Each structure stands twice: as structure tokens, then as C-alpha cells.
Amino acid sequence: MERFSTLLILSVFLVMGFSKSPLKAQETAKIKWYSIEEAVKLNKKHQKKFFVDCYTDWCGWCKKMDAGTFTDPIIVEYMNKNFWPVKLDAETQDTIVVNDQTFVSTNPGGKRASHQLAVALLNGKMSYPSFVFLDDEVKLITVLPGFNPPEKLEPVLHYIAEGKYKDIAYDQYLNTFKGSFNKE
């Protein structure tokens, strides 16, 4: 009976939220994603660099980024603070207007047809996921293709957001970077 009482009390504490689970923070951490049009408009009031996630609905690695990397509290906090995070379905059928330039699907109504904006941002190298970094004037900085776990993406985000890409090669920067994942 005493064992049952202890379990019951423990259960009540857990239900009431007295347990501080590290998963709880991760479950609630969310990047505030924008369309490219929304982000460009917001950037006119408050300038930041852009992070454009070029994905497709069928891409397994894109889903893995969404489920893991883009829910990591460290990535979420840094991304929301320092970038205009943009989600761009590289095969969308939508018409998108950026800086008075109109972009459409390359094959309206067709399946797996690349969108002109994705083609332009990725310089025709259509691999997913790919992440496009644009400066605060909406000009290309670089493209980062492929899956990146949080510990690999963090230094890239800092490198771009802090403008280090203008002064130092990434490999050199990486040698000096002390991020949240490489604490010793």
C-alpha cells in the first residue's frame, strides 16, 4: 500500500508539471517561418539576413531537418533572433513576387516541377534540402546543400549572421568557433 501511495504522489507531481523535462523545451521550440514575400516586407522595417529553406514535400531529409534540427531550442532561438526564416517549397505552384520580379512554376500543373524562384536561388542545382542565405538587401550570400544536424548548422548560422563570411574563410572561422554544442 505504501508503494502505491508513493507512486500516486509521484504521478501527481508529474501531472502538475513539477518535472522539468529537457524534452518539454524542445517540443515547444518553434521557428517562426515566413513566406519570402512576408520576410522581404518585414525586412524593410527591421533588416536581418534571410535563411531560406528550399524543400519539397517528398524529401525525407527535409522532413528530418524539420523534426530535428529546426526544433532544437538553440537553433530555434538563434534563427528567430538573427534571420528572417523562410520556407520555400521548391515545387510550389504559387506565383511569388520578390522586389517587383515575378516567379512561377516551370511546369504549371505538373508534378515535381521546379519553381523559378528555387531555380534562381539554387543556381539551378536542385537538391533538397538546400539552405539559401541572403543578405539584408536580398542578395545571395551562399547556398548550403544537404541535411545538417544542429551541431553542424549552428556555426554556419553564426558565420553568416555575424558577417564573418566577409572577412574570414569558413574553415578558419570553424577553428575558433565555440558554440553551444561543443562545450568541453
C-alpha positions as CSV (number, residue, x, y, z in Angstrom):
1,M,0.0,0.0,0.0
2,E,2.8,2.4,0.9
3,R,4.4,1.7,-2.5
4,F,1.1,2.6,-4.2
5,S,0.9,5.9,-2.3
6,T,4.4,6.8,-3.3
7,L,3.6,6.1,-7.0
8,L,0.4,8.1,-6.7
9,I,2.2,11.1,-5.2
10,L,4.9,10.9,-7.9
11,S,2.3,10.7,-10.6
12,V,0.5,13.8,-9.2
13,F,3.8,15.8,-9.3
14,L,4.5,14.8,-12.9
15,V,1.0,15.7,-14.0
16,M,1.1,19.1,-12.2
17,G,4.3,19.8,-14.2
18,F,6.9,19.7,-11.4
19,S,9.1,17.6,-13.6
20,K,11.4,19.7,-15.7
21,S,12.0,17.6,-18.7
22,P,14.5,18.8,-21.3
23,L,12.2,17.4,-24.0
24,K,9.5,19.9,-23.0
25,A,11.6,22.8,-24.2
26,Q,12.4,21.0,-27.4
27,E,8.7,20.2,-28.0
28,T,7.7,23.9,-27.7
29,A,10.6,25.3,-29.6
30,K,9.5,26.6,-33.0
31,I,11.0,28.7,-35.7
32,K,8.7,31.4,-36.9
33,W,8.7,30.7,-40.6
34,Y,7.7,33.3,-43.2
35,S,7.0,33.3,-46.9
36,I,9.7,35.1,-48.9
37,E,7.2,37.9,-49.6
38,E,6.4,38.4,-45.9
39,A,10.1,38.3,-44.9
40,V,11.0,40.9,-47.6
41,K,8.3,43.2,-46.4
42,L,9.3,42.8,-42.7
43,N,12.9,43.4,-43.7
44,K,12.1,46.9,-44.8
45,K,11.3,47.8,-41.2
46,H,13.9,45.7,-39.4
47,Q,16.8,44.4,-41.5
48,K,18.2,41.0,-41.0
49,K,19.7,38.3,-43.2
50,F,17.5,35.7,-44.7
51,F,17.6,31.9,-44.2
52,V,15.6,30.2,-47.0
53,D,14.8,26.5,-46.5
54,C,14.3,25.1,-50.0
55,Y,12.4,21.9,-49.5
56,T,10.0,19.5,-51.2
57,D,7.1,17.6,-49.8
58,W,8.6,14.2,-50.9
59,C,12.1,14.9,-49.4
60,G,12.9,12.6,-46.4
61,W,15.9,14.6,-45.4
62,C,13.8,17.8,-45.4
63,K,11.4,16.2,-43.0
64,K,14.3,15.1,-40.8
65,M,15.5,18.7,-40.7
66,D,12.0,19.9,-39.7
67,A,11.7,17.2,-37.0
68,G,15.2,17.5,-35.5
69,T,17.4,20.5,-36.4
70,F,14.6,23.0,-36.8
71,T,13.1,22.1,-33.4
72,D,16.4,22.3,-31.5
73,P,16.0,25.1,-28.9
74,I,19.5,26.5,-29.7
75,I,18.8,26.6,-33.4
76,V,15.3,28.0,-32.9
77,E,16.3,30.8,-30.7
78,Y,19.3,31.9,-32.8
79,M,17.3,31.6,-36.1
80,N,14.4,33.6,-34.8
81,K,16.6,36.4,-33.4
82,N,19.1,36.8,-36.3
83,F,17.3,35.8,-39.5
84,W,14.1,36.0,-41.4
85,P,13.5,32.3,-41.7
86,V,11.7,31.4,-44.9
87,K,10.2,28.2,-46.0
88,L,10.1,27.8,-49.8
89,D,8.5,24.7,-51.4
90,A,10.8,24.4,-54.4
91,E,7.9,22.8,-56.3
92,T,5.1,25.2,-55.4
93,Q,2.6,26.2,-58.0
94,D,2.2,29.6,-56.4
95,T,3.2,32.8,-58.1
96,I,5.7,34.7,-56.0
97,V,6.7,38.3,-56.4
98,V,10.0,39.5,-54.9
99,N,11.3,43.0,-55.4
100,D,8.9,43.5,-58.3
101,Q,10.1,40.3,-60.0
102,T,7.5,37.6,-60.6
103,F,8.5,33.9,-60.3
104,V,6.2,31.0,-61.3
105,S,6.3,27.2,-61.6
106,T,8.4,26.0,-64.6
107,N,5.6,23.5,-65.4
108,P,2.3,24.8,-64.1
109,G,0.1,21.9,-63.0
110,G,2.9,19.4,-63.5
111,K,4.3,17.1,-60.7
112,R,7.8,17.7,-59.4
113,A,8.2,20.9,-61.4
114,S,10.8,23.3,-60.0
115,H,9.7,26.8,-59.2
116,Q,11.6,29.7,-60.9
117,L,12.5,31.2,-57.6
118,A,14.0,28.0,-56.3
119,V,15.9,27.6,-59.5
120,A,17.3,31.1,-59.3
121,L,18.2,30.8,-55.6
122,L,19.9,27.4,-56.0
123,N,21.6,28.4,-59.3
124,G,19.9,25.5,-61.0
125,K,21.4,22.9,-58.6
126,M,18.2,21.4,-57.5
127,S,19.0,19.2,-54.4
128,Y,16.9,19.1,-51.3
129,P,17.1,20.2,-48.7
130,S,19.2,23.3,-49.6
131,F,19.5,26.4,-47.5
132,V,20.0,29.8,-49.1
133,F,21.5,32.7,-47.2
134,L,20.6,36.1,-48.4
135,D,21.9,39.4,-47.1
136,D,19.6,42.2,-45.8
137,E,19.4,43.5,-49.4
138,V,18.0,40.1,-50.5
139,K,21.2,39.3,-52.4
140,L,22.8,35.8,-52.4
141,I,25.5,35.1,-49.8
142,T,25.8,31.3,-50.3
143,V,23.9,28.1,-50.6
144,L,24.3,25.2,-48.1
145,P,23.0,21.9,-49.6
146,G,22.1,18.8,-47.7
147,F,21.0,17.7,-44.3
148,N,22.6,19.4,-41.3
149,P,22.2,18.3,-37.7
150,P,22.0,21.2,-35.1
151,E,25.7,21.0,-34.2
152,K,26.7,21.4,-37.8
153,L,24.2,24.2,-38.6
154,E,25.0,26.3,-35.5
155,P,28.4,27.6,-36.6
156,V,27.1,28.3,-40.2
157,L,24.3,30.4,-38.7
158,H,26.8,32.4,-36.6
159,Y,29.2,32.8,-39.5
160,I,26.6,34.3,-41.7
161,A,24.6,36.3,-39.1
162,E,27.7,37.9,-37.7
163,G,29.0,38.8,-41.2
164,K,32.2,36.8,-40.7
165,Y,31.9,35.4,-44.3
166,K,33.1,38.9,-45.4
167,D,36.4,38.6,-43.6
168,I,37.5,35.0,-43.0
169,A,37.2,31.6,-44.7
170,Y,34.7,29.3,-43.1
171,D,37.4,26.6,-42.2
172,Q,39.4,29.3,-40.3
173,Y,36.2,30.5,-38.6
174,L,35.3,27.0,-37.6
175,N,38.7,26.5,-35.8
176,T,37.8,29.4,-33.4
177,F,34.1,28.9,-33.1
178,K,32.8,28.0,-29.6
179,G,29.2,27.1,-29.9
180,S,26.6,25.6,-27.6
181,F,27.2,22.0,-28.9
182,N,31.0,21.9,-28.5
183,K,31.3,22.7,-24.8
184,E,34.2,20.9,-23.2
